[in-house]
């Protein structure tokens, strides 16, 4: 009887070793691609070029929504004078049914009243949705989408009905400019050379941290340490709050409530100065 059990467990072990080897080979041989049957809302990626101190961005997303699935596709091209950058906002969209998962983004403000948001995210194929398992199988490519806030914020606050928290960031205009250029260059890289998304090393929040730490290193500032908040980012605001980067004198709990902008997004949804009006005064 013992001999039979030994033989049985031997074959079980060999089976799992075989599966592991096949899976490892599959993952090693699988390559990211720019050519798949992408969802309509991610089919077109931004393209960026620079001329002196002007960044020219093609394909800024600005969809007009009736519902989350019923929308008019719209993109526009625009030039941005880098000398006019004056503000930075950290946006968190906690997912409604969970405490920790969230999507994080950065929004850049200009002295002429323009605002533009950059978001690192998975690029989904038709019929595909995010799964915490499938990222292990290299199922999703990573992209940087560039949005008009009339699309990005309204979609999340007005139509998905998720919380949207928009924190003003305390830093110099020169550092904001450097961060903006860094993220635009990264968007261009992913437009030309695809990469796989990875929940641990290559997600929305870790991408922002990589850009930020690169700039902090160049300025001899202390690095932002990696933590669980970066992997489950609805509480990633604690990282920047502890570094005094959120421009507020309130406690973090007070700031989370105060800088939630859902009511303002609903109120000013049709206003031409939407982006300016949804921003709360620094407190």
C-alpha positions as CSV (number, residue, x, y, z in Angstrom):
1,X,0.0,0.0,0.0
2,X,2.8,2.4,0.9
3,X,4.5,1.7,-2.4
4,X,1.3,2.6,-4.3
5,X,1.0,5.9,-2.4
6,X,4.6,6.7,-3.2
7,X,4.0,6.0,-6.9
8,X,0.8,8.1,-6.8
9,X,2.4,11.1,-5.2
10,X,5.4,10.8,-7.6
11,X,3.2,11.1,-10.6
12,X,1.3,14.0,-9.0
13,X,4.6,15.8,-8.4
14,X,5.7,15.1,-12.0
15,X,2.4,16.4,-13.3
16,X,2.8,19.7,-11.4
17,X,6.4,20.1,-12.4
18,X,5.3,19.5,-16.1
19,X,2.6,22.1,-15.7
20,X,5.0,24.6,-14.1
21,X,7.6,24.1,-16.9
22,X,5.0,24.5,-19.7
23,X,3.5,27.6,-18.0
24,X,7.0,29.1,-17.5
25,X,7.8,28.5,-21.2
26,X,4.5,30.0,-22.3
27,X,5.1,33.2,-20.3
28,X,8.7,33.5,-21.5
29,X,7.6,33.2,-25.1
30,X,4.6,35.5,-24.9
31,X,5.2,39.0,-26.2
32,X,3.2,42.2,-25.8
33,X,1.5,43.6,-28.9
34,X,0.1,46.8,-30.3
35,X,-2.0,44.9,-32.7
36,X,-5.1,43.4,-31.1
37,X,-8.8,43.8,-31.3
38,X,-8.9,46.7,-28.8
39,X,-11.9,48.1,-27.1
40,X,-13.3,51.2,-28.9
41,X,-12.3,53.5,-25.9
42,X,-8.7,52.4,-26.1
43,X,-8.2,51.7,-29.7
44,X,-6.4,55.1,-30.3
45,X,-3.3,56.0,-28.3
46,X,-1.8,59.4,-27.8
47,X,1.2,60.6,-29.8
48,X,3.5,63.3,-28.5
49,X,6.2,65.5,-30.1
50,X,8.2,68.4,-28.8
51,X,9.3,71.6,-30.5
52,X,11.3,73.7,-28.2
53,X,9.2,74.4,-25.1
54,X,5.9,73.2,-26.7
55,X,4.5,69.7,-26.4
56,X,2.1,68.7,-29.2
57,X,-0.3,66.0,-28.1
58,X,-2.4,64.1,-30.7
59,X,-5.4,62.0,-29.7
60,X,-6.4,63.5,-26.3
61,X,-9.5,61.6,-25.3
62,X,-12.7,63.5,-24.8
63,X,-15.7,61.2,-25.1
64,X,-19.2,62.5,-24.6
65,X,-21.2,60.1,-22.4
66,X,-24.9,59.2,-22.1
67,X,-24.1,56.1,-20.1
68,X,-20.9,54.2,-19.4
69,X,-21.5,52.1,-22.5
70,X,-23.2,54.7,-24.7
71,X,-20.9,57.5,-25.8
72,X,-19.7,59.6,-28.7
73,X,-16.1,58.9,-29.6
74,X,-14.1,62.1,-29.8
75,X,-10.4,63.1,-29.7
76,X,-8.6,66.3,-30.3
77,X,-5.0,67.6,-30.8
78,X,-3.5,70.4,-28.8
79,X,-0.2,72.2,-28.2
80,X,0.9,73.0,-24.6
81,X,3.4,75.6,-23.6
82,X,5.5,74.0,-20.9
83,X,6.2,77.4,-19.4
84,X,2.5,77.7,-18.6
85,X,2.3,74.7,-16.3
86,X,1.4,75.9,-12.8
87,X,-0.4,73.1,-10.8
88,X,-0.5,69.4,-10.2
89,X,-3.3,67.2,-8.8
90,X,-3.3,63.6,-7.6
91,X,-6.6,61.9,-8.4
92,X,-7.8,58.7,-6.7
93,X,-10.8,56.7,-7.8
94,X,-11.5,54.1,-5.1
95,X,-13.5,51.2,-6.5
96,X,-16.9,51.2,-4.9
97,X,-17.1,47.7,-3.6
98,X,-13.7,47.4,-2.0
99,X,-11.6,49.3,0.5
100,X,-8.1,49.1,-1.0
101,X,-8.1,48.8,-4.9
102,X,-8.3,52.1,-6.8
103,X,-7.2,53.8,-9.9
104,X,-4.8,56.8,-9.6
105,X,-3.9,59.5,-12.0
106,X,-2.2,62.9,-12.3
107,X,-3.7,66.1,-13.7
108,X,-1.7,69.0,-14.8
109,X,-3.0,72.6,-14.8
110,X,-1.9,75.5,-17.0
111,X,-2.1,79.3,-16.5
112,X,-4.5,79.6,-19.4
113,X,-7.1,77.5,-17.7
114,X,-6.3,74.2,-19.5
115,X,-6.1,70.9,-17.5
116,X,-5.0,67.6,-18.9
117,X,-4.8,64.2,-17.1
118,X,-2.4,61.3,-17.7
119,X,-3.5,57.8,-16.6
120,X,-1.5,54.5,-16.7
121,X,-3.8,51.6,-17.2
122,X,-4.4,48.3,-18.8
123,X,-5.4,48.2,-22.5
124,X,-8.4,45.9,-22.8
125,X,-9.4,43.9,-25.8
126,X,-13.0,43.5,-26.9
127,X,-14.9,41.5,-24.3
128,X,-12.0,41.6,-21.8
129,X,-12.2,42.9,-18.2
130,X,-9.6,43.2,-15.5
131,X,-8.9,40.1,-13.4
132,X,-6.4,39.8,-10.6
133,X,-5.4,36.4,-11.9
134,X,-4.9,37.1,-15.6
135,X,-2.3,39.8,-15.1
136,X,-0.1,36.9,-13.9
137,X,-0.5,35.3,-17.4
138,X,0.7,38.5,-19.2
139,X,-2.8,39.1,-20.4
140,X,-2.9,42.9,-20.4
141,X,-0.7,45.5,-22.1
142,X,0.1,48.8,-20.3
143,X,-0.8,52.1,-21.9
144,X,-0.7,55.8,-20.8
145,X,-4.0,57.4,-21.8
146,X,-4.2,61.2,-22.0
147,X,-7.6,62.6,-21.2
148,X,-9.6,65.8,-21.1
149,X,-11.2,66.0,-17.6
150,X,-14.7,66.4,-19.3
151,X,-14.1,62.7,-20.2
152,X,-12.0,61.2,-17.4
153,X,-13.6,62.8,-14.3
154,X,-17.2,62.9,-15.5
155,X,-17.0,59.2,-16.5
156,X,-15.9,58.2,-13.0
157,X,-17.9,60.6,-10.9
158,X,-21.1,61.2,-12.9
159,X,-21.6,57.9,-14.7
160,X,-19.7,55.2,-12.8
161,X,-20.7,56.9,-9.5
162,X,-17.3,56.1,-8.0
163,X,-15.8,58.5,-5.5
164,X,-13.2,60.9,-7.0
165,X,-10.8,62.6,-4.8
166,X,-8.6,65.4,-6.3
167,X,-5.7,66.5,-4.1
168,X,-3.7,69.6,-4.9
169,X,0.0,68.8,-4.7
170,X,2.6,71.1,-3.1
171,X,5.7,71.3,-5.3
172,X,7.5,73.8,-7.7
173,X,6.4,74.6,-11.2
174,X,9.7,73.4,-12.5
175,X,9.2,69.9,-10.9
176,X,5.7,69.7,-12.3
177,X,7.0,70.5,-15.7
178,X,9.7,67.8,-15.5
179,X,7.1,65.3,-14.3
180,X,4.8,66.2,-17.2
181,X,7.5,65.8,-19.8
182,X,8.6,62.5,-18.2
183,X,5.1,61.1,-18.4
184,X,4.6,62.3,-22.0
185,X,7.9,60.6,-23.0
186,X,6.7,57.4,-21.3
187,X,3.4,57.6,-23.2
188,X,5.3,57.8,-26.4
189,X,7.4,54.8,-25.5
190,X,4.3,52.7,-24.9
191,X,2.8,53.9,-28.2
192,X,5.8,52.6,-30.0
193,X,7.0,49.6,-27.9
194,X,4.3,47.7,-25.9
195,X,4.8,46.3,-22.4
196,X,2.8,44.1,-20.2
197,X,0.9,45.4,-17.2
198,X,1.8,44.0,-13.8
199,X,-0.2,44.6,-10.7
200,X,2.9,44.6,-8.5
201,X,5.6,46.3,-10.5
202,X,3.9,48.1,-13.4
203,X,0.5,49.5,-12.4
204,X,-1.1,52.9,-12.2
205,X,0.4,53.9,-8.9
206,X,3.8,52.3,-9.2
207,X,4.2,54.1,-12.6
208,X,3.6,57.5,-10.9
209,X,6.1,56.5,-8.1
210,X,8.7,55.6,-10.7
211,X,8.4,59.0,-12.4
212,X,8.4,60.8,-9.1
213,X,11.4,59.0,-7.7
214,X,13.4,59.6,-10.8
215,X,12.8,63.3,-10.4
216,X,13.4,63.3,-6.7
217,X,16.7,61.5,-7.3
218,X,17.8,64.1,-9.8
219,X,17.0,66.8,-7.2
220,X,18.8,64.9,-4.4
221,X,15.5,64.5,-2.6
222,X,14.7,61.4,-0.5
223,X,13.0,58.6,-2.4
224,X,9.4,57.6,-1.9
225,X,9.5,54.1,-0.4
226,X,7.4,51.3,-1.8
227,X,4.6,50.0,0.5
228,X,1.4,48.1,0.4
229,X,-0.4,51.5,-0.3
230,X,1.3,51.5,-3.7
231,X,0.0,48.0,-4.6
232,X,-3.5,48.5,-3.2
233,X,-3.7,52.2,-3.9
234,X,-7.0,53.6,-2.5
235,X,-4.9,54.6,0.5
236,X,-1.9,55.7,-1.6
237,X,-2.7,59.3,-0.5
238,X,-1.1,58.3,2.8
239,X,2.3,58.1,1.1
240,X,2.2,61.6,-0.3
241,X,0.5,63.0,2.8
242,X,3.3,61.7,5.1
243,X,5.8,63.5,2.8
244,X,3.9,66.8,3.1
245,X,3.1,66.7,-0.6
246,X,-0.6,67.2,-0.3
247,X,-1.2,71.0,-0.1
248,X,-3.4,71.1,3.0
249,X,-3.3,71.8,6.7
250,X,-6.0,69.2,7.4
251,X,-5.7,65.7,8.7
252,X,-5.7,63.0,6.0
253,X,-9.2,61.9,7.0
254,X,-10.4,65.4,6.8
255,X,-8.7,65.9,3.4
256,X,-10.2,62.8,2.0
257,X,-13.7,64.1,2.7
258,X,-13.0,67.7,1.7
259,X,-11.2,67.0,-1.6
260,X,-13.9,64.6,-2.8
261,X,-15.4,66.4,-5.9
262,X,-18.4,64.3,-6.9
263,X,-21.0,66.9,-6.0
264,X,-19.1,69.6,-7.9
265,X,-18.8,67.3,-10.9
266,X,-22.5,66.8,-11.0
267,X,-23.3,70.5,-10.4
268,X,-21.0,71.9,-13.1
269,X,-21.3,69.0,-15.6
270,X,-22.4,71.3,-18.5
271,X,-20.3,74.3,-17.6
272,X,-17.6,75.3,-20.0
273,X,-15.3,76.0,-17.0
274,X,-15.9,72.5,-15.6
275,X,-12.3,71.7,-14.7
276,X,-11.8,75.0,-12.8
277,X,-15.0,74.7,-11.0
278,X,-14.6,71.1,-9.7
279,X,-11.4,72.1,-7.9
280,X,-11.8,73.0,-4.2
281,X,-9.8,75.8,-2.6
282,X,-6.7,74.7,-0.8
283,X,-7.6,74.3,2.9
